[in-house]
């Protein structure tokens, strides 16, 4: 699924949150969205997902404007993994994932083998099959986030949007979630907090003060001067013949 955004502008009251945002994504691309807190990443993702309406500009999935998709049809094309989505505490893990099938269930349709198969496969992909009968409130933060990703997989959309999916997780759970993301074969736009995580994506889009200021492949885009300009932080990029580059923040 292709994404095209042109001259996007979003204003909340008198405050402008996004200005003249334009970008494109090709089918199958895995793109990291980076930028300092408050730069507009989450706002942009919510507009793409149709949760908010742009003040002006154009957002299109496969050449169809997002606002022209009926809500159900949009949910069949695009799924959204939020930073920490709320889920009823008493629901079981399997049922939380099954919510991803909602856009595909017609009125008066019974739960089918097809729907169950999507749920089973999603649980298996995030290694949570053994937790399927466990209640939500008994799971760790990392396990809950893996189930949110499983819900998006069960939703079976060609495009997945994620808003800092490793936020609030410990280092081990961050690596588990990142490994999951790397193995998902979909078009993906993921807001990323850690620059070292961003290096694992096909392409990076950088935002600052509500604007897209740079786009490119990680190796071409990320430099010490670039990090200083975007984040106002000095850094050192450590290169090794045996490992991917690593960004060390200095202040």
Secondary structure, DSSP 8 states (H G I E B T S, - for coil): --EEEEEEEEEETTEEEEEEEEEEE-TT-EEEEE--TTSSHHHHHHHHTTSS--SEEEEEETTEEGGGS-HHHHHTTEEEE-SS----TTSBHHHHHHGGGGGG--TT----HHHHHHHHHHHHHTT-GGGTTSBGGGS-HHHHHHHHHHHHHHHT-SEEEEE-TTTT--HHHHHHHHHHHHT--SEEEEE-S-HHHHTTSSEEEEEETTEEEEEE-HHHH--HHHHHHHHS--EEEE--SSS--EEEE--
